[in-house]
Amino acid sequence: MQRFNDLTNVERNVQKNGLVNLVAAALIFVAALVVTTYSHSLAGQAGSVFLGLGMLVAFTGWFQMRLEENERLEKLEIEEMARTKGESTLFAAKESEAFPARRSREQFEKYFVPGFAVLLFLLEAGGAWLLWRWVARMAAGVPTDRAMASLSIFAIFALLLFMVGRFSVTIARLEGQRLLRPGASFLLAGAYVCVFIALGIAGVEAKFPRADFWVARGLCVLLGLMAAEILVTLLLEIYRPRVRGRVARPLYDSRVVGLFAQPESLFTTAAQTLDYQFGFKVSETWFFQLLKKNLPVLVLAQLAVLILSTCVVFVDAGEQAILERFGKHVATLDAGAHFKLPWPVEKTFRYRTEQIQTFVVGYVPDEQSQRATTILWSVAHAKEDNFLVGNRAPVTIQNENAGTNGTLKAPPVGLISVSIPVQFQITNVADWAYNNADTTNLLEALATREVVHFLAGVDLLEVMSSNRLEAAESLRAGIQASANEHQLGAKIVFVGLQDIHPPTTVAGDYEKVIGAEQTKLATILAARAYAISNVTLAGAQAFTTTNLADATRLQLEVSRFAQAALFTNQIPAFEAAPSVYKQRVYFQMFAAATRNARKYVMLVTNTQDVMWFDLEDKIRTDLLNATVPNE
Amino acid sequence: MKRNSLTIIIGAVLVLIFALLLFVFQVRQSETAVVATFGKPTGTPYTSAGAYFKWPWPVQKVYKYDQRVQNFEDKYSQALTADSTMLMTSIYVGWKISDARQFLQVFPGDPSVSLPTAQGKLEDMLRTAKSAIIGKHPLSDFVNANPQDLKFDAIENEIEQVVQDELRTLNYGIEIKFLGFKKIGLPESVTQTVFDRMKSERQVLISLAENTGKSEAQKIQSAADAEAAKTIANAQATATRIRAEGEAEAAKTLPIFERNPDLAVFLLRIDAIKQSLNQRSTLFFDERIPPFDLFRNLPTNAPGH
């Protein structure tokens, strides 16, 4: 009877532990959900899922413990009754009727536990998958003012879970409570998960905004591993030989969680593996024993090194750092190594001060435009903004409503695309850091405002053609004055005006104007060539004409004088034989003049016939015979 | 035992860290902090950098705000100018929290929520003021090829003044430090008309250049033609004169022909016939024309022979 009572007390204590685990898991799960909602921590979300799973496992473990206890009580009662009453008709009854508690436990293990394991797998796998995708979509968003509170609360969760989990794990190990172990491992692992969440939030606070994100990713991986493990366990469970009397490990008891909760158990596993591999007791060597014994010290030493590492800061070349002690600016550190008090007492914030930094006003460069070797006005080489610019109409235009929509009147302004690189240096890092939030953005806004102002007051063609260097210097001075006025602590080193052109849509028309100017010049030059040719030829023709006239004059004079001389000589001959001379002259002329003429002599006088003469020229026969080719 | 003491040390360090985190808060040089006890802002805001004591949450809660000048850019929005032109503008604004406690009362809650809320309110005010002031000015006050006619700065000051007055009246605990136009443009449809007009201007210039060229060329050609014609005319006149002089000189031989006019005329006729038969001719003669009169007495095909 005493033994019965002792056993019952032990079982009840274990059950109580299981219940404490369940309550702790449930409370901290709910609290973690609330804190996560408050802090917007991604890692907190993933950790809450983990804690929720732990709560389910703790509940199942506790419930199974109750069933086993009932079975044990039932068995003890029956044994007690059998001792007092001897043979009983109870044993003659059917076993299921005689042991209802055992029957319940068996049914639970047969149906509920595998079902729960499947549910656990689905939750873990689905949780890992959905969280992974959700975390990728979400921006890291732990507000800095909530970070410290969230960090503290998660640290408290870690402490609570650690104490409860550590105690339960020890009890489960010492008393061989296999059903207490899954929930206890989850609690202990939950403590470490909370530590990691707190570290992630601390990372955000320490200006590593992605720390929370990466912790969340790590927890997703952990959930995935747990899902994979439980899937393998389920598959192996199908082929596991059922030996009567052998107590099976619960399907929901995760080895991954156990390893995560008790990493020191890894030593045991690793030692066994090494012993097997090397063939002697590697685990008994002094080094392995030293490592095993001093692991907590080593971890602590690592933490100490981590803290000490925050006492040294290395400022790179071209940088300056602001040193703050409890938030107060106490020094500005130049390039080199510097000692400081550990975080969070002293913190440093680095800025690139010597380095020339650049932003571009007017366009957003893209990769393709960066690769281009030729830049044309008529081809978009980046995402360009159009700036309003003054417009003096180059000529009088009668139709000002040039728009496609008749109701819209084009205002007397022009549009222009510019790309103006602005290079600057931080000259006073304290001004840069403390006077304005998001100073780079402000400087860009100020520079853009100067450019907008400048372009709004100039003529489009003037700014594109002349005074570029003066305009660039004027812009630089304007931006510098604006930066000084707002105490940015920056020096504007360079402002470039290398790319000012009409928008791509109208750039082609501007090019056509240049083409038209060239055509104009070509036309004028052609006319000049024609003029030169024409005038020169006219001079030549005039020369020819006067020369011909001279020749004609000479010919006339000479021939007339010759004729006069001939006539003087002909007179005596004529006077000597007037009629003969005339006849002779006549016949000489007749013979000479009609030598080549076609002559018809009509000698017939006694006929009445009419003679027709066709005096038309005959067409050449070869032309008549020519054939016209068909198309 | 050794292990237990190590655990105790670790636990003590953790407790110390947590206690520090719970009871102490830091204010950076760029920050101002307000402590709220059970939700109610208490004490004066902490504007100096340093570490300060507080009761842990939920007794006291610290609201930290950035006390630097913060800037944002409002939406690129459309407004009508005094001369009924659609103008798109975007304004950047520099503002800061001037009274953190008042700010917390007007915009309660976490700064990550209250700051965007305040910025949203400010943006609403800004857009209203912007539209109102733009409506008072013609387009030429914003864009003008004569820079002395621009009223850029004055317009910015007017908008800032309107928003500043409103903030003062509403007592939000924030103030405007500066503002300026970051972008000025035209709506897409109007932009298209400007493009069309710019194209038309270019077409005018193209036409001007081409026709000026043609005109210049025509002038040059006609001047050249005139000069050539003049040269040729002068040459022809000279030639005529020369020929006339030749004629005059040749006329001096005429008295010689007068010594026997009959012969002279006969020879001129002979010469005329010779000249006229110079070309390809077809001549019909009968037996009366010498020398064919020699055929007159020859036998013919008269009847009876």
Contacts between the chains, C-beta under 8 A, distances in Angstrom:
chain1	res1	chain2	res2	distance
A	141	B	112	8.0
A	143	B	110	5.9
A	143	B	111	7.0
A	143	B	112	3.7
A	144	B	64	7.4
A	145	B	62	7.1
A	145	B	63	6.5
A	145	B	64	4.9
A	145	B	110	6.3
A	145	B	111	5.5
A	145	B	112	7.1
A	146	B	110	6.3
A	146	B	112	7.5
A	148	B	21	5.7
A	148	B	25	7.2
A	149	B	57	5.4
A	149	B	61	7.8
A	151	B	21	6.7
A	152	B	18	5.7
A	152	B	21	4.6
A	152	B	22	5.6
A	152	B	56	8.0
A	155	B	14	7.1
A	155	B	17	7.6
A	155	B	18	5.4
A	155	B	21	7.7
A	156	B	18	6.7
A	159	B	11	7.9
A	159	B	14	6.6
A	159	B	18	7.8
A	296	B	3	7.5
A	296	B	6	5.9
A	296	B	10	7.9
A	297	B	6	7.3
A	300	B	6	7.6
A	300	B	10	7.0
A	324	B	28	6.4
A	324	B	29	6.7
A	324	B	49	7.1
A	326	B	26	5.4
A	326	B	49	6.9
A	326	B	50	5.0
A	326	B	51	4.0
A	327	B	26	4.5
A	327	B	27	5.1
A	327	B	28	3.8
A	327	B	29	6.1
A	327	B	31	7.0
A	327	B	49	4.1
A	327	B	50	6.2
A	327	B	51	7.3
A	328	B	28	8.0
A	328	B	29	5.7
A	328	B	48	7.6
A	328	B	49	3.5
A	328	B	50	5.7
A	329	B	29	4.8
A	329	B	49	7.0
A	344	B	26	7.1
A	385	B	183	7.4
A	385	B	185	8.0
A	386	B	185	6.4
A	386	B	191	6.9
A	387	B	184	7.6
A	387	B	185	7.7
A	388	B	142	7.4
A	388	B	143	4.7
A	388	B	184	5.1
A	388	B	185	6.2
A	388	B	186	7.0
A	389	B	143	7.0
A	390	B	143	5.8
A	390	B	144	5.4
A	390	B	145	3.0
A	390	B	146	7.4
A	391	B	145	6.3
A	392	B	145	4.9
A	393	B	201	6.6
A	394	B	201	6.0
A	394	B	204	7.5
A	394	B	205	6.0
A	395	B	201	7.2
A	395	B	204	5.0
A	395	B	205	6.7
A	395	B	208	6.3
A	397	B	197	7.6
A	397	B	200	6.2
A	397	B	201	6.4
A	397	B	204	6.1
A	399	B	200	7.2
A	400	B	197	6.9
A	401	B	193	7.8
A	402	B	193	6.5
A	402	B	196	4.3
A	402	B	197	4.0
A	402	B	199	7.4
A	402	B	200	4.3
A	403	B	189	8.0
A	403	B	190	7.7
A	403	B	192	6.4
A	403	B	193	2.7
A	403	B	194	7.9
A	403	B	196	5.1
A	403	B	197	7.1
A	404	B	192	6.3
A	404	B	193	7.1
A	404	B	196	6.1
A	405	B	189	6.3
A	405	B	192	7.7
A	405	B	193	6.8
A	408	B	189	6.0
A	408	B	190	5.9
A	408	B	193	4.8
A	409	B	193	7.1
A	410	B	190	7.4
A	410	B	193	4.1
A	410	B	194	5.1
A	410	B	196	6.8
A	410	B	197	3.9
A	411	B	85	4.9
A	411	B	139	5.4
A	411	B	186	7.2
A	411	B	190	7.0
A	411	B	194	6.9
A	412	B	139	7.7
A	412	B	140	7.7
A	413	B	139	6.9
A	413	B	143	4.7
A	413	B	186	7.6
A	413	B	194	6.6
A	414	B	194	7.0
A	414	B	198	6.2
A	415	B	186	7.7
A	415	B	191	6.7
A	415	B	194	5.7
A	415	B	195	7.1
A	415	B	198	7.2
A	433	B	30	7.0
A	434	B	29	5.7
A	434	B	30	5.2
A	434	B	68	6.3
A	435	B	68	6.1
A	435	B	69	6.5
A	436	B	68	5.4
A	436	B	69	4.7
A	436	B	70	7.6
A	436	B	71	6.9
A	436	B	94	7.2
A	437	B	30	7.6
A	437	B	66	5.2
A	437	B	68	4.5
A	437	B	69	6.8
A	437	B	70	4.5
A	437	B	71	7.1
A	438	B	70	7.2
A	438	B	71	6.3
A	441	B	71	6.4
A	442	B	69	7.7
A	442	B	71	4.7
A	442	B	92	7.6
A	442	B	94	6.8
A	445	B	71	6.3
A	445	B	73	6.6
A	445	B	92	3.9
A	445	B	180	7.2
A	445	B	182	5.3
A	446	B	92	8.0
A	446	B	180	7.2
A	448	B	182	5.1
A	448	B	183	7.1
A	449	B	92	7.0
A	449	B	180	4.2
A	449	B	181	6.0
A	449	B	182	5.7
A	452	B	181	5.7
A	452	B	182	7.0
A	452	B	183	6.6
A	452	B	184	5.7
A	453	B	150	7.7
A	453	B	152	5.2
A	453	B	181	7.4
A	456	B	142	6.2
A	456	B	143	4.5
A	456	B	144	7.1
A	456	B	150	6.1
A	456	B	152	6.6
A	456	B	184	6.6
A	457	B	143	7.9
A	457	B	144	6.3
A	457	B	145	7.5
A	457	B	146	7.5
A	457	B	147	3.3
A	457	B	150	4.8
A	457	B	152	7.7
A	458	B	145	6.7
A	458	B	147	6.9
A	459	B	145	4.3
A	462	B	145	8.0
A	486	B	69	7.5
A	486	B	94	7.1
A	486	B	178	6.8
A	502	B	198	6.9
A	503	B	195	7.0
A	505	B	195	5.1
A	506	B	195	5.3
A	506	B	198	4.7
A	506	B	199	5.5
A	506	B	202	7.0
A	509	B	198	7.1
A	509	B	199	4.8
A	509	B	202	3.7
A	509	B	203	7.0
A	509	B	206	7.8
A	510	B	202	6.0
A	512	B	202	6.4
A	512	B	206	5.5
A	513	B	202	5.2
A	513	B	205	4.7
A	513	B	206	5.5
A	513	B	209	6.8
A	515	B	206	7.8
A	516	B	205	7.0
A	516	B	206	4.1
A	516	B	207	7.8
A	516	B	208	8.0
A	516	B	209	3.8
A	516	B	210	5.2
A	517	B	209	4.9
A	519	B	209	7.0
A	519	B	210	5.7
A	519	B	213	6.1
A	520	B	209	4.5
A	520	B	210	6.1
A	520	B	212	5.7
A	520	B	213	3.0
A	520	B	216	7.5
A	521	B	213	6.9
A	522	B	213	7.4
A	523	B	210	7.8
A	523	B	213	3.8
A	523	B	214	5.8
A	523	B	216	7.2
A	523	B	217	4.5
A	524	B	213	5.6
A	524	B	216	4.6
A	524	B	217	5.3
A	524	B	220	6.8
A	526	B	217	6.3
A	527	B	216	6.8
A	527	B	217	3.3
A	527	B	218	7.1
A	527	B	219	7.7
A	527	B	220	3.9
A	527	B	221	4.9
A	527	B	224	7.9
A	528	B	220	5.6
A	530	B	220	7.4
A	530	B	221	5.3
A	530	B	224	6.4
A	531	B	220	5.0
A	531	B	221	6.2
A	531	B	223	6.6
A	531	B	224	3.1
A	531	B	227	7.9
A	532	B	224	7.5
A	534	B	221	7.6
A	534	B	224	4.4
A	534	B	225	6.1
A	534	B	227	7.8
A	534	B	228	4.7
A	535	B	224	5.2
A	535	B	227	5.0
A	535	B	228	5.3
A	535	B	231	7.2
A	537	B	228	6.9
A	538	B	227	6.8
A	538	B	228	3.0
A	538	B	229	7.1
A	538	B	230	8.0
A	538	B	231	4.3
A	538	B	232	5.3
A	539	B	228	7.9
A	539	B	231	5.5
A	541	B	228	7.9
A	541	B	231	7.5
A	541	B	232	5.3
A	541	B	235	6.8
A	542	B	231	4.7
A	542	B	232	5.4
A	542	B	234	6.3
A	542	B	235	2.9
A	542	B	236	7.9
A	542	B	238	7.9
A	543	B	235	7.0
A	544	B	235	7.8
A	545	B	232	6.9
A	545	B	235	4.1
A	545	B	236	5.5
A	545	B	238	7.5
A	545	B	239	4.7
A	546	B	235	5.1
A	546	B	238	4.7
A	546	B	239	5.3
A	546	B	242	6.8
A	548	B	239	6.4
A	549	B	238	6.7
A	549	B	239	3.0
A	549	B	240	7.0
A	549	B	241	7.7
A	549	B	242	3.8
A	549	B	243	5.2
A	550	B	242	5.5
A	552	B	239	7.8
A	552	B	242	7.4
A	552	B	243	5.3
A	552	B	246	6.4
A	553	B	242	4.8
A	553	B	243	5.6
A	553	B	245	6.0
A	553	B	246	2.9
A	553	B	249	7.5
A	554	B	246	7.0
A	555	B	246	7.8
A	556	B	243	7.3
A	556	B	246	4.2
A	556	B	247	6.4
A	556	B	249	7.7
A	556	B	250	4.9
A	557	B	246	5.3
A	557	B	249	4.7
A	557	B	250	5.3
A	559	B	250	7.8
A	560	B	249	7.9
A	560	B	250	3.6
A	560	B	251	7.9
A	560	B	253	4.8
A	561	B	250	7.5
A	561	B	253	5.8
A	563	B	253	6.9
A	564	B	253	3.7
A	564	B	256	4.3
A	564	B	257	7.1
A	567	B	256	6.0
A	567	B	257	5.7
A	567	B	260	7.8
A	567	B	263	7.5
A	567	B	264	6.5
A	567	B	267	7.0
A	568	B	256	5.9
A	568	B	259	7.8
A	570	B	263	6.5
A	570	B	267	7.2
A	571	B	259	6.3
A	571	B	260	5.1
A	571	B	263	6.5
A	574	B	260	6.6
A	574	B	263	4.7
A	575	B	260	7.6
A	582	B	266	6.0
A	583	B	290	7.8
A	585	B	266	7.4
A	585	B	267	7.2
A	585	B	270	5.8
A	586	B	270	6.6
A	586	B	290	7.4
A	587	B	290	7.6
A	587	B	291	6.2
A	589	B	270	4.8
A	589	B	273	6.2
A	589	B	274	5.2
A	590	B	291	7.0
A	592	B	274	7.0
A	593	B	273	6.1
A	593	B	274	4.7
A	593	B	277	3.9
A	593	B	278	7.4
A	594	B	277	5.9
A	594	B	281	7.6
A	594	B	283	6.2
A	596	B	280	7.0
A	597	B	277	6.1
A	597	B	280	7.4
A	597	B	281	4.1
A	597	B	282	6.7
A	597	B	283	5.2
A	598	B	281	7.2
A	598	B	282	4.5
A	598	B	283	7.1
A	599	B	282	7.8
A	599	B	283	4.8
A	599	B	284	7.9
A	599	B	285	6.5
A	600	B	282	7.3
A	600	B	283	7.0
A	600	B	284	4.8
A	600	B	285	7.0
A	601	B	284	7.9
A	601	B	285	4.6
A	601	B	286	7.2
A	601	B	287	7.5
A	601	B	292	5.2
A	601	B	295	6.9
A	602	B	284	6.4
A	602	B	285	6.8
A	602	B	286	4.4
A	602	B	287	7.6
A	603	B	286	7.2
A	603	B	287	5.4
A	603	B	292	7.9
A	603	B	295	5.3
A	603	B	298	7.4
A	603	B	300	6.6
A	604	B	300	6.3
A	604	B	301	7.1
A	605	B	287	7.6
A	605	B	300	7.2
A	606	B	300	6.8
A	606	B	301	8.0
A	606	B	302	4.8
A	606	B	303	7.2
A	615	B	282	6.0
